[in-house]
Amino acid sequence: MSSGFKIWAQETSDVFHEEYKFLREFEIQNKQKSYWRYRISQEQKEIYNQKSRILKIEKKEREIWIPKNPKNPYEVWIQKNFEKIREKNLERNSEDVVRKLDEIWRKMTEEDKIPYIEDYEEIKEDQKEKRQIAKNLELKMKNRRTENPIFPVQNENFIQKSQNFGGFGLLQNLQFLNSESQNFKKSDQSTSRSFQNFSVSDNLDFSGNSKNQNFKKEEKEKTIVNFPEISEYFEDPNLPTEINQNSDFNCPSNYLPMKNENLEVRNKRKYENWPEIDPNEPIFFNLPDGPEYF
């Protein structure tokens, strides 16, 4: 992800948390990544990338003048006397100079150390104020938002053409499409989800996280028609006595096999409701062209 994504994710965090309250934190972050990849155009991304570059430059400029607080009076004493000892012993390197200063500091009494302790307290108070100013400025710059932030829009075709739209890119679009809840109907028992431009969504399973069991897909209601008058003709008592009306082919009652029925008798009964056909009259079938039909 680009550097501008962090700024955009921070600005739209409240919107995503309110929209997907039922998801966990890392799942919401995945939603933001998918939204940034497929729904935000390159021109809009460049706005946040430019803003990120400006913030990095401003941060470096602020860090230049932020003072570093000395740890203790001993370091204050070393900073003041380092050059003096080095001028007296030019042949020594920095390690020898620090070792010499350490020996002198240990031999000093508490009264001799008081001036350096007072200087340390003054420097500490002065740098504390400067650090607080820098901290407030850092928070102000960090919380600075865009005038017109790019928020998610409901009921919008968010699939945008990208360089990797085919192949794996298409699969990523389908995963994000199936996980996006376009239509929420809250109920005590189940929750239904409808997806745009997909009539075969029931046969596809691109749900990214199978562990999320908070919401289950609503099963299709099936209308059942009973035929109690035919159940006595069934040869197998375990055969179902129900017919699903939602199935692709609804078998009429005269198509059902009867007990101890001959195949010829069944075929006659099967076509008894059909219109009569003159055998001398030619029948024409509209078959499609192609070798697979012959």
MORA-V978277 format. One record per pair of residues at least 12 apart in sequence whose C-alpha atoms are under 7 Angstrom apart, sorted by the first residue. I is the first residue (numbers start at 0). GAP is how many residues later the second one is. Records with the same first field share a line. If there is no record, write none. Layout:
# MORA-V978277
I->GAP, GAP
This chain:
# MORA-V978277
2->46, 49
3->41, 44, 45, 48
6->41
7->40
8->23
10->134
11->139
15->12
33->142
37->120, 121, 122
38->119, 120, 121
65->65
66->60
68->55, 58
71->48
72->43, 44, 47
75->40, 44
76->39
77->23
84->12
154->27
158->14
173->32
174->31, 32, 33
177->17, 28, 29
178->28, 29
180->12
181->12, 13
189->25, 26, 27, 28
190->24, 25, 26, 27
191->25, 26
221->22, 24
222->21, 22
223->18, 19, 20, 21
224->17, 18
225->15, 16, 17
226->14
232->25, 26
233->24, 25
234->23, 24
253->15, 16
254->15
